Amino acid sequence: MAILQWMSLEDHSATLPTLLGLFVSSLVAFRHAALSDQPVRANLRLVLNGLGIGLGTSLTAALLMLLKTGWHGHLFPDFPLGMIVDVLVRAPAWGAAGMLVGLGALLACHTLRPRMAP
């Protein structure tokens, strides 16, 4: 619903498609995240999910910008090609940031986990 509502607005800012891209990529990552019995795989999966969310945010935001530009079909596009490419260029940085957030969540989980007394 939020994407359809955004498609009808005359908005030229990259903020909303980026937030929508973050939401969509987070939903996809959490949908495919499965709990593992092996702690090493679960730890790696948490970090890789962060990487996927970061990369997916950039790709989804660029796709949404491209769809809205094609949908409206103005003489002057809502999002010029240079703006869409700029979002795609940020994909490695956003992927690294997502991976660091996943690593931070992993470290927080291990730190806050109750310790068993010997």
N, CA, C and O atoms as CSV, one atom per row, in Angstrom:
chain,resi,resn,atom,element,x,y,z
A,1,MET,N,N,0.828,-1.183,0.000
A,1,MET,CA,C,0.000,0.000,0.000
A,1,MET,C,C,0.875,1.250,0.000
A,1,MET,O,O,0.580,2.223,-0.694
A,2,ALA,N,N,1.948,1.217,0.779
A,2,ALA,CA,C,2.808,2.395,0.859
A,2,ALA,C,C,3.473,2.682,-0.488
A,2,ALA,O,O,3.618,3.842,-0.875
A,3,ILE,N,N,3.873,1.636,-1.195
A,3,ILE,CA,C,4.504,1.836,-2.502
A,3,ILE,C,C,3.506,2.414,-3.494
A,3,ILE,O,O,3.854,3.313,-4.260
A,4,LEU,N,N,2.284,1.923,-3.498
A,4,LEU,CA,C,1.273,2.463,-4.408
A,4,LEU,C,C,0.937,3.904,-4.063
A,4,LEU,O,O,0.730,4.724,-4.958
A,5,GLN,N,N,0.880,4.220,-2.783
A,5,GLN,CA,C,0.623,5.597,-2.365
A,5,GLN,C,C,1.762,6.504,-2.814
A,5,GLN,O,O,1.525,7.610,-3.301
A,6,TRP,N,N,3.006,6.036,-2.650
A,6,TRP,CA,C,4.163,6.824,-3.051
A,6,TRP,C,C,4.192,7.028,-4.565
A,6,TRP,O,O,4.595,8.090,-5.041
A,7,MET,N,N,3.764,6.014,-5.323
A,7,MET,CA,C,3.770,6.123,-6.778
A,7,MET,C,C,2.861,7.259,-7.264
A,7,MET,O,O,3.115,7.846,-8.317
A,8,SER,N,N,1.817,7.568,-6.512
A,8,SER,CA,C,0.888,8.612,-6.951
A,8,SER,C,C,1.366,10.014,-6.580
A,8,SER,O,O,0.837,10.992,-7.108
A,9,LEU,N,N,2.342,10.141,-5.696
A,9,LEU,CA,C,2.835,11.448,-5.271
A,9,LEU,C,C,3.806,12.027,-6.288
A,9,LEU,O,O,4.460,11.296,-7.031
A,10,GLU,N,N,3.886,13.334,-6.307
A,10,GLU,CA,C,4.896,14.032,-7.108
A,10,GLU,C,C,6.069,14.329,-6.186
A,10,GLU,O,O,6.197,15.438,-5.668
A,11,ASP,N,N,6.912,13.346,-5.986
A,11,ASP,CA,C,8.041,13.459,-5.071
A,11,ASP,C,C,9.320,13.219,-5.856
A,11,ASP,O,O,9.405,12.273,-6.640
A,12,HIS,N,N,10.318,14.075,-5.645
A,12,HIS,CA,C,11.572,13.961,-6.375
A,12,HIS,C,C,12.747,13.656,-5.452
A,12,HIS,O,O,13.900,13.712,-5.880
A,13,SER,N,N,12.471,13.341,-4.217
A,13,SER,CA,C,13.514,13.047,-3.243
A,13,SER,C,C,13.826,11.555,-3.243
A,13,SER,O,O,12.939,10.730,-3.460
A,14,ALA,N,N,15.076,11.216,-3.002
A,14,ALA,CA,C,15.483,9.806,-2.963
A,14,ALA,C,C,15.272,9.190,-1.586
A,14,ALA,O,O,15.535,8.002,-1.399
A,15,THR,N,N,14.807,9.965,-0.628
A,15,THR,CA,C,14.653,9.458,0.740
A,15,THR,C,C,13.576,8.385,0.832
A,15,THR,O,O,13.822,7.305,1.369
A,16,LEU,N,N,12.401,8.668,0.320
A,16,LEU,CA,C,11.292,7.714,0.447
A,16,LEU,C,C,11.536,6.410,-0.314
A,16,LEU,O,O,11.263,5.342,0.236
A,17,PRO,N,N,12.042,6.446,-1.563
A,17,PRO,CA,C,12.322,5.153,-2.199
A,17,PRO,C,C,13.419,4.363,-1.481
A,17,PRO,O,O,13.410,3.132,-1.494
A,18,THR,N,N,14.352,5.067,-0.863
A,18,THR,CA,C,15.399,4.369,-0.110
A,18,THR,C,C,14.809,3.700,1.122
A,18,THR,O,O,15.150,2.558,1.430
A,19,LEU,N,N,13.929,4.397,1.827
A,19,LEU,CA,C,13.285,3.791,3.002
A,19,LEU,C,C,12.379,2.630,2.602
A,19,LEU,O,O,12.337,1.608,3.287
A,20,LEU,N,N,11.659,2.784,1.500
A,20,LEU,CA,C,10.828,1.683,1.008
A,20,LEU,C,C,11.693,0.502,0.573
A,20,LEU,O,O,11.328,-0.653,0.792
A,21,GLY,N,N,12.833,0.794,-0.042
A,21,GLY,CA,C,13.767,-0.267,-0.425
A,21,GLY,C,C,14.318,-0.996,0.792
A,21,GLY,O,O,14.469,-2.217,0.776
A,22,LEU,N,N,14.615,-0.245,1.844
A,22,LEU,CA,C,15.081,-0.865,3.091
A,22,LEU,C,C,14.008,-1.769,3.677
A,22,LEU,O,O,14.303,-2.871,4.138
A,23,PHE,N,N,12.772,-1.308,3.660
A,23,PHE,CA,C,11.666,-2.092,4.202
A,23,PHE,C,C,11.463,-3.380,3.411
A,23,PHE,O,O,11.310,-4.456,3.988
A,24,VAL,N,N,11.464,-3.261,2.088
A,24,VAL,CA,C,11.236,-4.436,1.241
A,24,VAL,C,C,12.381,-5.439,1.380
A,24,VAL,O,O,12.138,-6.638,1.517
A,25,SER,N,N,13.621,-4.961,1.347
A,25,SER,CA,C,14.757,-5.885,1.451
A,25,SER,C,C,14.835,-6.508,2.839
A,25,SER,O,O,15.277,-7.650,2.971
A,26,SER,N,N,14.418,-5.790,3.873
A,26,SER,CA,C,14.375,-6.375,5.217
A,26,SER,C,C,13.319,-7.462,5.306
A,26,SER,O,O,13.543,-8.507,5.917
A,27,LEU,N,N,12.168,-7.213,4.694
A,27,LEU,CA,C,11.121,-8.244,4.681
A,27,LEU,C,C,11.596,-9.504,3.984
A,27,LEU,O,O,11.353,-10.613,4.460
A,28,VAL,N,N,12.273,-9.335,2.857
A,28,VAL,CA,C,12.774,-10.498,2.118
A,28,VAL,C,C,13.821,-11.244,2.928
A,28,VAL,O,O,13.806,-12.474,2.981
A,29,ALA,N,N,14.729,-10.510,3.559
A,29,ALA,CA,C,15.786,-11.152,4.344
A,29,ALA,C,C,15.210,-11.882,5.556
A,29,ALA,O,O,15.621,-13.001,5.861
A,30,PHE,N,N,14.269,-11.254,6.239
A,30,PHE,CA,C,13.692,-11.901,7.411
A,30,PHE,C,C,12.785,-13.063,7.027
A,30,PHE,O,O,12.623,-14.012,7.794
A,31,ARG,N,N,12.201,-12.987,5.847
A,31,ARG,CA,C,11.350,-14.087,5.375
A,31,ARG,C,C,12.179,-15.337,5.106
A,31,ARG,O,O,11.733,-16.455,5.363
A,32,HIS,N,N,13.393,-15.139,4.585
A,32,HIS,CA,C,14.240,-16.273,4.236
A,32,HIS,C,C,15.211,-16.657,5.343
A,32,HIS,O,O,15.973,-17.612,5.193
A,33,ALA,N,N,15.192,-15.933,6.439
A,33,ALA,CA,C,16.088,-16.274,7.546
A,33,ALA,C,C,15.493,-17.471,8.286
A,33,ALA,O,O,14.330,-17.457,8.688
A,34,ALA,N,N,16.302,-18.484,8.451
A,34,ALA,CA,C,15.853,-19.682,9.173
A,34,ALA,C,C,16.803,-19.915,10.337
A,34,ALA,O,O,18.004,-19.662,10.246
A,35,LEU,N,N,16.246,-20.392,11.409
A,35,LEU,CA,C,17.083,-20.693,12.562
A,35,LEU,C,C,17.865,-21.977,12.309
A,35,LEU,O,O,17.342,-22.942,11.751
A,36,SER,N,N,19.088,-21.968,12.719
A,36,SER,CA,C,19.950,-23.132,12.517
A,36,SER,C,C,20.348,-23.697,13.874
A,36,SER,O,O,20.483,-22.962,14.853
A,37,ASP,N,N,20.533,-25.015,13.915
A,37,ASP,CA,C,20.978,-25.645,15.150
A,37,ASP,C,C,22.466,-25.397,15.385
A,37,ASP,O,O,22.948,-25.479,16.515
A,38,GLN,N,N,23.173,-25.099,14.323
A,38,GLN,CA,C,24.607,-24.897,14.443
A,38,GLN,C,C,24.891,-23.411,14.635
A,38,GLN,O,O,24.535,-22.604,13.776
A,39,PRO,N,N,25.529,-23.033,15.752
A,39,PRO,CA,C,25.735,-21.614,16.042
A,39,PRO,C,C,26.608,-20.895,15.012
A,39,PRO,O,O,26.405,-19.708,14.757
A,40,VAL,N,N,27.566,-21.589,14.424
A,40,VAL,CA,C,28.449,-20.933,13.456
A,40,VAL,C,C,27.659,-20.514,12.227
A,40,VAL,O,O,27.851,-19.409,11.719
A,41,ARG,N,N,26.781,-21.371,11.746
A,41,ARG,CA,C,25.965,-21.029,10.579
A,41,ARG,C,C,24.977,-19.918,10.904
A,41,ARG,O,O,24.750,-19.037,10.075
A,42,ALA,N,N,24.391,-19.942,12.083
A,42,ALA,CA,C,23.456,-18.884,12.481
A,42,ALA,C,C,24.186,-17.552,12.586
A,42,ALA,O,O,23.640,-16.517,12.205
A,43,ASN,N,N,25.408,-17.565,13.096
A,43,ASN,CA,C,26.192,-16.336,13.198
A,43,ASN,C,C,26.527,-15.788,11.821
A,43,ASN,O,O,26.392,-14.590,11.569
A,44,LEU,N,N,26.959,-16.661,10.942
A,44,LEU,CA,C,27.296,-16.245,9.588
A,44,LEU,C,C,26.056,-15.752,8.857
A,44,LEU,O,O,26.119,-14.777,8.108
A,45,ARG,N,N,24.946,-16.411,9.069
A,45,ARG,CA,C,23.700,-16.021,8.418
A,45,ARG,C,C,23.262,-14.620,8.853
A,45,ARG,O,O,22.735,-13.855,8.045
A,46,LEU,N,N,23.477,-14.284,10.124
A,46,LEU,CA,C,23.101,-12.960,10.616
A,46,LEU,C,C,23.915,-11.871,9.923
A,46,LEU,O,O,23.374,-10.840,9.522
A,47,VAL,N,N,25.208,-12.105,9.785
A,47,VAL,CA,C,26.076,-11.131,9.119
A,47,VAL,C,C,25.742,-11.040,7.625
A,47,VAL,O,O,25.706,-9.943,7.067
A,48,LEU,N,N,25.500,-12.171,6.983
A,48,LEU,CA,C,25.164,-12.170,5.558
A,48,LEU,C,C,23.788,-11.577,5.290
A,48,LEU,O,O,23.574,-10.962,4.246
A,49,ASN,N,N,22.856,-11.754,6.216
A,49,ASN,CA,C,21.551,-11.103,6.063
A,49,ASN,C,C,21.707,-9.586,6.105
A,49,ASN,O,O,21.040,-8.871,5.356
A,50,GLY,N,N,22.587,-9.091,6.979
A,50,GLY,CA,C,22.857,-7.651,7.008
A,50,GLY,C,C,23.425,-7.165,5.684
A,50,GLY,O,O,23.040,-6.107,5.185
A,51,LEU,N,N,24.352,-7.948,5.112
A,51,LEU,CA,C,24.917,-7.612,3.807
A,51,LEU,C,C,23.822,-7.597,2.738
A,51,LEU,O,O,23.768,-6.685,1.914
A,52,GLY,N,N,22.962,-8.596,2.753
A,52,GLY,CA,C,21.875,-8.675,1.777
A,52,GLY,C,C,20.883,-7.533,1.908
A,52,GLY,O,O,20.379,-7.025,0.906
A,53,ILE,N,N,20.603,-7.130,3.130
A,53,ILE,CA,C,19.688,-6.011,3.333
A,53,ILE,C,C,20.302,-4.727,2.788
A,53,ILE,O,O,19.613,-3.931,2.150
A,54,GLY,N,N,21.593,-4.522,3.036
A,54,GLY,CA,C,22.251,-3.321,2.525
A,54,GLY,C,C,22.276,-3.276,1.010
A,54,GLY,O,O,21.954,-2.248,0.413
A,55,LEU,N,N,22.658,-4.386,0.377
A,55,LEU,CA,C,22.684,-4.435,-1.094
A,55,LEU,C,C,21.267,-4.356,-1.668
A,55,LEU,O,O,21.026,-3.678,-2.666
A,56,GLY,N,N,20.345,-5.055,-1.027
A,56,GLY,CA,C,18.957,-5.058,-1.508
A,56,GLY,C,C,18.294,-3.700,-1.404
A,56,GLY,O,O,17.432,-3.364,-2.215
A,57,THR,N,N,18.689,-2.915,-0.410
A,57,THR,CA,C,18.131,-1.575,-0.274
A,57,THR,C,C,18.471,-0.727,-1.495
A,57,THR,O,O,17.605,-0.053,-2.053
A,58,SER,N,N,19.723,-0.766,-1.897
A,58,SER,CA,C,20.147,0.018,-3.053
A,58,SER,C,C,19.458,-0.453,-4.332
A,58,SER,O,O,18.958,0.360,-5.109
A,59,LEU,N,N,19.434,-1.752,-4.543
A,59,LEU,CA,C,18.824,-2.286,-5.763
A,59,LEU,C,C,17.320,-2.039,-5.811
A,59,LEU,O,O,16.777,-1.681,-6.856
A,60,THR,N,N,16.651,-2.231,-4.679
A,60,THR,CA,C,15.203,-2.024,-4.636
A,60,THR,C,C,14.853,-0.555,-4.795
A,60,THR,O,O,13.892,-0.218,-5.486
A,61,ALA,N,N,15.628,0.328,-4.158
A,61,ALA,CA,C,15.369,1.766,-4.300
A,61,ALA,C,C,15.541,2.205,-5.751
A,61,ALA,O,O,14.730,2.975,-6.265
A,62,ALA,N,N,16.594,1.718,-6.416
A,62,ALA,CA,C,16.806,2.072,-7.824
A,62,ALA,C,C,15.671,1.538,-8.693
A,62,ALA,O,O,15.216,2.223,-9.609
A,63,LEU,N,N,15.217,0.329,-8.411
A,63,LEU,CA,C,14.108,-0.243,-9.174
A,63,LEU,C,C,12.827,0.560,-8.967
A,63,LEU,O,O,12.096,0.819,-9.922
A,64,LEU,N,N,12.554,0.955,-7.729
A,64,LEU,CA,C,11.360,1.758,-7.463
A,64,LEU,C,C,11.433,3.113,-8.160
A,64,LEU,O,O,10.433,3.599,-8.688
A,65,MET,N,N,12.611,3.717,-8.160
A,65,MET,CA,C,12.784,5.006,-8.836
A,65,MET,C,C,12.565,4.853,-10.343
A,65,MET,O,O,11.942,5.701,-10.981
A,66,LEU,N,N,13.082,3.771,-10.890
A,66,LEU,CA,C,12.917,3.512,-12.322
A,66,LEU,C,C,11.449,3.258,-12.665
A,66,LEU,O,O,10.952,3.753,-13.677
A,67,LEU,N,N,10.760,2.493,-11.831
A,67,LEU,CA,C,9.340,2.219,-12.067
A,67,LEU,C,C,8.505,3.489,-12.006
A,67,LEU,O,O,7.618,3.700,-12.833
A,68,LYS,N,N,8.798,4.341,-11.012
A,68,LYS,CA,C,8.015,5.574,-10.892
A,68,LYS,C,C,8.282,6.505,-12.064
A,68,LYS,O,O,7.369,7.171,-12.553
A,69,THR,N,N,9.519,6.553,-12.513
A,69,THR,CA,C,9.850,7.394,-13.665
A,69,THR,C,C,9.109,6.907,-14.905
A,69,THR,O,O,8.583,7.716,-15.669
A,70,GLY,N,N,9.063,5.613,-15.108
A,70,GLY,CA,C,8.331,5.054,-16.248
A,70,GLY,C,C,6.829,5.175,-16.092
A,70,GLY,O,O,6.118,5.364,-17.079
A,71,TRP,N,N,6.341,5.071,-14.883
A,71,TRP,CA,C,4.909,5.125,-14.602
A,71,TRP,C,C,4.346,6.504,-14.933
A,71,TRP,O,O,3.291,6.615,-15.559
A,72,HIS,N,N,5.045,7.547,-14.516
A,72,HIS,CA,C,4.529,8.897,-14.710
A,72,HIS,C,C,4.758,9.399,-16.129
A,72,HIS,O,O,3.890,10.072,-16.685
A,73,GLY,N,N,5.894,9.092,-16.723
A,73,GLY,CA,C,6.151,9.455,-18.111
A,73,GLY,C,C,6.131,10.948,-18.385
A,73,GLY,O,O,5.626,11.372,-19.424
A,74,HIS,N,N,6.666,11.754,-17.481
A,74,HIS,CA,C,6.733,13.202,-17.692
A,74,HIS,C,C,7.812,13.545,-18.713
A,74,HIS,O,O,8.669,12.726,-19.044
A,75,LEU,N,N,7.742,14.782,-19.201
A,75,LEU,CA,C,8.789,15.273,-20.084
A,75,LEU,C,C,10.120,15.341,-19.331
A,75,LEU,O,O,11.171,14.988,-19.866
A,76,PHE,N,N,10.050,15.801,-18.081
A,76,PHE,CA,C,11.202,15.797,-17.187
A,76,PHE,C,C,10.960,14.709,-16.144
A,76,PHE,O,O,10.034,14.830,-15.342
A,77,PRO,N,N,11.761,13.662,-16.136
A,77,PRO,CA,C,11.482,12.517,-15.255
A,77,PRO,C,C,11.583,12.874,-13.769
A,77,PRO,O,O,12.319,13.778,-13.372
A,78,ASP,N,N,10.814,12.127,-12.961
A,78,ASP,CA,C,10.866,12.316,-11.513
A,78,ASP,C,C,12.272,12.053,-10.985
A,78,ASP,O,O,12.773,12.791,-10.137
A,79,PHE,N,N,12.894,11.012,-11.485
A,79,PHE,CA,C,14.242,10.646,-11.076
A,79,PHE,C,C,15.106,10.496,-12.329
A,79,PHE,O,O,14.965,9.519,-13.064
A,80,PRO,N,N,15.997,11.456,-12.575
A,80,PRO,CA,C,16.867,11.340,-13.750
A,80,PRO,C,C,17.779,10.120,-13.640
A,80,PRO,O,O,18.004,9.593,-12.550
A,81,LEU,N,N,18.291,9.689,-14.766
A,81,LEU,CA,C,19.137,8.500,-14.809
A,81,LEU,C,C,20.354,8.646,-13.892
A,81,LEU,O,O,20.760,7.679,-13.246
A,82,GLY,N,N,20.929,9.831,-13.831
A,82,GLY,CA,C,22.081,10.057,-12.958
A,82,GLY,C,C,21.758,9.819,-11.494
A,82,GLY,O,O,22.599,9.310,-10.752
A,83,MET,N,N,20.554,10.178,-11.065
A,83,MET,CA,C,20.139,9.968,-9.682
A,83,MET,C,C,19.964,8.475,-9.384
A,83,MET,O,O,20.319,8.010,-8.301
A,84,ILE,N,N,19.422,7.738,-10.340
A,84,ILE,CA,C,19.247,6.295,-10.165
A,84,ILE,C,C,20.603,5.604,-10.114
A,84,ILE,O,O,20.815,4.700,-9.306
A,85,VAL,N,N,21.519,6.031,-10.977
A,85,VAL,CA,C,22.865,5.451,-10.983
A,85,VAL,C,C,23.591,5.770,-9.677
A,85,VAL,O,O,24.335,4.935,-9.162
A,86,ASP,N,N,23.380,6.976,-9.137
A,86,ASP,CA,C,24.008,7.334,-7.858
A,86,ASP,C,C,23.553,6.411,-6.731
A,86,ASP,O,O,24.344,6.062,-5.854
A,87,VAL,N,N,22.286,6.017,-6.753
A,87,VAL,CA,C,21.798,5.076,-5.731
A,87,VAL,C,C,22.457,3.716,-5.922
A,87,VAL,O,O,22.807,3.055,-4.944
A,88,LEU,N,N,22.629,3.294,-7.169
A,88,LEU,CA,C,23.276,2.002,-7.428
A,88,LEU,C,C,24.761,2.018,-7.069
A,88,LEU,O,O,25.311,1.000,-6.650
A,89,VAL,N,N,25.408,3.168,-7.233
A,89,VAL,CA,C,26.827,3.280,-6.898
A,89,VAL,C,C,27.037,3.120,-5.387
A,89,VAL,O,O,28.103,2.687,-4.948
A,90,ARG,N,N,26.040,3.462,-4.616
A,90,ARG,CA,C,26.141,3.344,-3.157
A,90,ARG,C,C,25.944,1.919,-2.651
A,90,ARG,O,O,26.083,1.677,-1.452
A,91,ALA,N,N,25.630,0.984,-3.515
A,91,ALA,CA,C,25.349,-0.399,-3.111
A,91,ALA,C,C,26.484,-1.031,-2.307
A,91,ALA,O,O,26.200,-1.639,-1.275
A,92,PRO,N,N,27.754,-0.927,-2.714
A,92,PRO,CA,C,28.810,-1.545,-1.899
A,92,PRO,C,C,28.924,-0.939,-0.494
A,92,PRO,O,O,29.142,-1.658,0.481
A,93,ALA,N,N,28.776,0.370,-0.402
A,93,ALA,CA,C,28.858,1.016,0.914
A,93,ALA,C,C,27.675,0.610,1.794
A,93,ALA,O,O,27.847,0.347,2.984
A,94,TRP,N,N,26.487,0.559,1.215
A,94,TRP,CA,C,25.315,0.154,1.980
A,94,TRP,C,C,25.390,-1.323,2.353
A,94,TRP,O,O,24.936,-1.719,3.427
A,95,GLY,N,N,25.964,-2.140,1.465
A,95,GLY,CA,C,26.168,-3.549,1.792
A,95,GLY,C,C,27.133,-3.717,2.949
A,95,GLY,O,O,26.896,-4.525,3.847
A,96,ALA,N,N,28.232,-2.951,2.934
A,96,ALA,CA,C,29.198,-3.005,4.040
A,96,ALA,C,C,28.560,-2.508,5.331
A,96,ALA,O,O,28.792,-3.074,6.400
A,97,ALA,N,N,27.761,-1.456,5.235
A,97,ALA,CA,C,27.082,-0.947,6.429
A,97,ALA,C,C,26.108,-1.980,6.987
A,97,ALA,O,O,26.031,-2.169,8.201
A,98,GLY,N,N,25.366,-2.645,6.110
A,98,GLY,CA,C,24.444,-3.690,6.563
A,98,GLY,C,C,25.185,-4.850,7.197
A,98,GLY,O,O,24.732,-5.414,8.193
A,99,MET,N,N,26.332,-5.210,6.618
A,99,MET,CA,C,27.132,-6.292,7.185
A,99,MET,C,C,27.657,-5.897,8.573
A,99,MET,O,O,27.693,-6.731,9.477
A,100,LEU,N,N,28.059,-4.653,8.744
A,100,LEU,CA,C,28.524,-4.197,10.051
A,100,LEU,C,C,27.386,-4.147,11.070
A,100,LEU,O,O,27.596,-4.424,12.251
A,101,VAL,N,N,26.192,-3.798,10.620
A,101,VAL,CA,C,25.035,-3.825,11.522
A,101,VAL,C,C,24.739,-5.262,11.941
A,101,VAL,O,O,24.442,-5.523,13.106
A,102,GLY,N,N,24.821,-6.197,10.989
A,102,GLY,CA,C,24.627,-7.615,11.326
A,102,GLY,C,C,25.683,-8.108,12.297
A,102,GLY,O,O,25.379,-8.856,13.226
A,103,LEU,N,N,26.932,-7.688,12.083
A,103,LEU,CA,C,28.005,-8.062,13.001
A,103,LEU,C,C,27.780,-7.457,14.380
A,103,LEU,O,O,28.024,-8.111,15.394
A,104,GLY,N,N,27.316,-6.208,14.421
A,104,GLY,CA,C,27.002,-5.573,15.699
A,104,GLY,C,C,25.863,-6.275,16.421
A,104,GLY,O,O,25.895,-6.430,17.642
A,105,ALA,N,N,24.853,-6.702,15.660
A,105,ALA,CA,C,23.747,-7.449,16.270
A,105,ALA,C,C,24.228,-8.787,16.807
A,105,ALA,O,O,23.780,-9.238,17.861
A,106,LEU,N,N,25.140,-9.419,16.080
A,106,LEU,CA,C,25.713,-10.685,16.536
A,106,LEU,C,C,26.483,-10.495,17.838
A,106,LEU,O,O,26.328,-11.271,18.780
A,107,LEU,N,N,27.309,-9.463,17.881
A,107,LEU,CA,C,28.080,-9.196,19.096
A,107,LEU,C,C,27.174,-8.822,20.263
A,107,LEU,O,O,27.434,-9.213,21.400
A,108,ALA,N,N,26.112,-8.067,19.989
A,108,ALA,CA,C,25.165,-7.713,21.046
A,108,ALA,C,C,24.452,-8.947,21.578
A,108,ALA,O,O,24.237,-9.072,22.784
A,109,CYS,N,N,24.083,-9.861,20.679
A,109,CYS,CA,C,23.421,-11.101,21.111
A,109,CYS,C,C,24.339,-11.931,22.005
A,109,CYS,O,O,23.903,-12.483,23.016
A,110,HIS,N,N,25.609,-12.013,21.624
A,110,HIS,CA,C,26.543,-12.792,22.431
A,110,HIS,C,C,26.874,-12.121,23.755
A,110,HIS,O,O,27.119,-12.799,24.753
A,111,THR,N,N,26.882,-10.805,23.767
A,111,THR,CA,C,27.182,-10.083,24.993
A,111,THR,C,C,26.021,-10.132,25.965
A,111,THR,O,O,26.230,-10.288,27.168
A,112,LEU,N,N,24.803,-10.001,25.468
A,112,LEU,CA,C,23.629,-9.935,26.326
A,112,LEU,C,C,23.062,-11.304,26.693
A,112,LEU,O,O,22.151,-11.408,27.515
A,113,ARG,N,N,23.611,-12.358,26.074
A,113,ARG,CA,C,23.135,-13.694,26.373
A,113,ARG,C,C,23.496,-14.057,27.814
A,113,ARG,O,O,24.637,-13.848,28.226
A,114,PRO,N,N,22.560,-14.592,28.583
A,114,PRO,CA,C,22.884,-14.974,29.963
A,114,PRO,C,C,23.945,-16.068,29.992
A,114,PRO,O,O,23.894,-17.026,29.221
A,115,ARG,N,N,24.881,-15.909,30.873
A,115,ARG,CA,C,25.971,-16.875,31.022
A,115,ARG,C,C,25.569,-17.976,31.992
A,115,ARG,O,O,24.883,-17.736,32.986
A,116,MET,N,N,26.008,-19.174,31.683
A,116,MET,CA,C,25.755,-20.309,32.570
A,116,MET,C,C,26.866,-20.352,33.626
A,116,MET,O,O,28.043,-20.188,33.304
A,117,ALA,N,N,26.494,-20.566,34.845
A,117,ALA,CA,C,27.484,-20.651,35.924
A,117,ALA,C,C,28.225,-21.982,35.831
A,117,ALA,O,O,27.604,-23.013,35.573
A,118,PRO,N,N,29.571,-21.977,36.042
A,118,PRO,CA,C,30.317,-23.255,35.943
A,118,PRO,C,C,30.027,-24.202,37.076
A,118,PRO,O,O,30.579,-25.302,37.119
